[in-house]
Amino acid sequence: MGLKRSVSSLLVVALGCLVISPCRLLAKDKENGAKSWLASYADPAQISVDGAWQSDDWGTAILHQTKGAREITGTADASVIEGVVSGNKVYLAFVWHDRKGRVSKIYTASLTLNKEGDLKGHYARGIQPADKETLSINLKKTFTATPTSAETEPGSASTGPAHVVVYRDHYHNCPHFKALVFADGKEAASLENGRYLTLNLPPGKHQIGTSKAGYYGTQAVNLDLAPDKTYYVHFDLPSAWVCTINANLVGAAEAMNIIAKTKPNDANRVKIPEMVSLAPIEPGH
């Protein structure tokens, strides 16, 4: 009798593994497949696509390409982007995640920079083989090194960084909840209860959010930053029962009413010190 029970238990465990493991393997396979697909395009980069791009289907895509590098990282409205520049072509993988952080879907795209400065090409669900049915994709660049939205005086050549103050009320609800601050898909810091910090960013398009784009539950704001200007993003936890964050762009007066009652974030919570300032903000700031 005991032997039968043991065999039955083993069968249940084995079946459970068969049911659960394939999902995990499929998610990992998708991610590895995308990385292998990108790695197959290995020519030296002949173009730069660093900047913000707009598409009717994909929303705003912010791409980061270090000068002289092939690799691209970035975010779209609801996805994380990985990519490469190979010769004069661009290959991108748009990755979505579920609420547990597992890959849920991937789209891949191959694009060419045309004479008008647009990225045009095709995309498909999953990895894009030559014989797979694809759809058109068109990305238009929305800013260069000096964005048209920059509020500068005529003749001014100001290119100073923009400042984004991210703050969190001193709440009794969810006081120990970790509020991560992401800038363009990179974790800049963890914001404590009743604290604030300042992100120093180059002018142009940026995305400030509560987690990496493409993850379930992401809250983010898209900003077009002007040189030497200050912006305020409020991380609000509206519920005492469910610890979730709403990220909202607010005016200076509204922000300062709360910031005056808080203090700078702890330095040991900062992940990217070259981006984050913890200087005190005076009431008349």
N, C-alpha and C positions, 0 to 999 in steps of 0.2 A: 504493500500500500504506500509505504514511504517512498519507494523507488518511483512509483507511478506519479506521485505528487512532484518529486524532484524533476522528472522528465517533463511533466506539464509546465512547471515553472520555467525550465530552460527554453521550452518552446515559446512561451509567452514573451520572454526576454528577447529571444531571437527574432520573433515577429515584430516586436517593438523596434528593434534596431533596423529591420528592413523597412519599416514604415517611416521612421524618423530620419535615419541616416541619408537616404537619397535626397531629401530636401536640402540638407546641409551640403551634401556633395554637389548637388546641382548648382547651388548658390556659389560655392567655391569654384566650381568648373566655369561658371559664367565669368567670374572675376578673372580667373587665370587665363581663360580664353581671350578676354579683352586685352589683357597685358601682353599675351603672346602676339596677338594681332597687331598691336601698336609697335612691339619690338621688331616686327618683320620689316618695318619701314625705317631704314637706318642710314639714309644718305645725309650728308651735312646740311644743316639748315641754311637756306638762301633768303629767307624772309622772316620778318617778325610780325606776330599777330597779338602782341601784348596790348591789352586795352579792353574796352567794353564794346559789345556787339549786340545788335537788336534784331530779333526775328519775330515774324507774326506767329509762328508755331512754337518757338522755344522761349519767347520772352527775352529778358536781358541775360546775356552770357558774359561773365567777366573772366577773361583769360590772362594768365600770368606766364610770361616767357622771359626768363633772364637773358640779358644781352649776350648773344653768342651761343646760347644753349638751344638744344633741340626739344627738351621736355616742356610740356604745357600742363599747368594745373589751373583749376578754376571752379566756378559755380555757375549754374543757371538758376532759373526761378525755383526749381524743385529738385535739382540733381547736382551731383558732384561730377566734375569733368576731369578726365585725364586725357593727355594727348601728346602727339609729337609733330614736329615739323620735319619733313623729309624732302630735301630739295626745295621746290616751290609749292609743295602740296602740304595740306594740313589733315591730320587724322585724329578724330576725337571719339572718346567713349563717354556717353552720358549715363551715369549710374544712379539708380534709386535704391533705397533701403527700406526695410519694414521697421516696425516699432522696436524690434529686438536688435536692430543694426545689421541685419543680414541682407545681402543683395537680393532685391526683388525683381528688378528688370534692368536691362542694359540696351541702349541703342548705340550704334556706331555710325560715324559719318566720315566721308572723305570729301575734302573741299579744295578749291583752287582760288588764289587771290587774283581777281581780274583787274583790268586797267582802271576801273572806277574805284578800286579799293574795297570792293565787297568780297566776301568769301562765299563762293557758290559751289554746290556739289550735290551729293545724294546721301541718304541715310537709310538704315534698315533696323528692324528689331533684331537684337542679338548681334552676332558677329557677321560682318558683311563680306561674303564671298563674291567672286566676280559674277556668278550666275544667279545671285539672289535678287528678287524683286525689290527695287528701292524707290524712295520718294525724294522729291527735290527739297533742298534746304538752302536758304539764303540768309546770310548774316551781314548786316550793315554796321560799319563802325560808327559809334556814337560820340566818341571823343578822341582827341589826340593828347599830346603832353599838356596842352593848355585848353581846358574844356571851354566851349562857347558859353556855358552857364556861369563862368567865373565872374564874380562881381568886382571888377577892377576898374580903376579910373582910366579914361582914355590916355593912351601913351604909357600906361603903367606896365611893368614887366614882372609883376609879383608872381613868384612861383613857390612861395612859402607853403608849408604843409597846412592842411586843414585839421581841425580838432573836433573830435566827437566825444562828448562826455556821456558815458553810460553810467546810470545810477539806479539804485534800488532802495526803496523805502525801508525804514526799520519796522518790520512787521512782526506781530506775534504769531501769525500763521506761517508755517513752513520756514522757521528761522534757520534751520540747518540744511535746507535744500540747496544743493550746489547749482548756482546759476553761472553756467559757462558763457563766456563772451567770445564769439567767433567773428573775425574780420576776414571776409573773402575766403571763407572755408578753413581758415587757420585759427586754432585755439589761442587767443591772446592772453586770457586770464580767467580766473574763477572769482566771481563777484560775490562778496559776503553780504549778509543782511545789514542794511543801513550803511552801505558804503558806495563810493563812486570811484571812477577812474577816467582817464582821458586817453583816447586813441589818437595818435598823431599819424595822419595818412596823407599821401600825395593827392593833389587835386584830381577830380574825376569821379568815375562811377565806382561805388563800393557797396558791399552787402554786409550789414551788421546783424548778427543773429544769435540765437540761443543754443544752436548746435550746428554741426556741419550740414550744409544744404543737402537735400535728398534723403534726410532721415525723418522718420515718422515724428510728427509733433513739432517740427521746426517752426520757430517764429522768427521772422527777419524783416528788416526794412532795407530798401534799396535807396541809396543816397547819391546825389550828384554834387560833389563837394567842390566849393570854390576855395582858392588860395587864402590862407590867413583868416578864414571864417570858422566860427564855433557852432556846433550843432549838438542837440541834446536827445538822447535816446533813453526812454524810461523802461526799465524791466519791472513790470507790474505783476504781482502774484495775487490774482483777484479772489481766489478761493482758499478757505481754511481747511477744506477737506481734500481737495485734489491739487497737488503742488505742480501747477503749470505756470508758464510765464507768457505774458503778452509783451511784445516789443513794440513800442510806439515812438515816433518822432514827435517831439513837443516843443513848444516855444520856450525862450529863455526865462521869461517871468515865471511860468508854471514850474519849470525845472528848478529854479533857484529857491522857490518856496520849500521844496523838499530837500535839496542839496544842503541848504543852510542848517538842516537838522541832522545831517549825516557827517561822515568823515571819510578820508581817503582809504582805499582798499589796502590790505596788508601786502607788503612786497613779496612775501613767500607764496602768494597766490598768483603771481604773474608768470606767464610762460614765455612771453616775447618782450623782454624789457626794452629793446630798442624801439618798440612800437607804443608801449604803454607808459604814461606819465602818472605819477601819484602826487603831484604837486597840489597843495591845498587850493581850493577855489574860494575866493573871497566873495561876499554877498554882492558886491558891485561889479562882479566879473561880466 
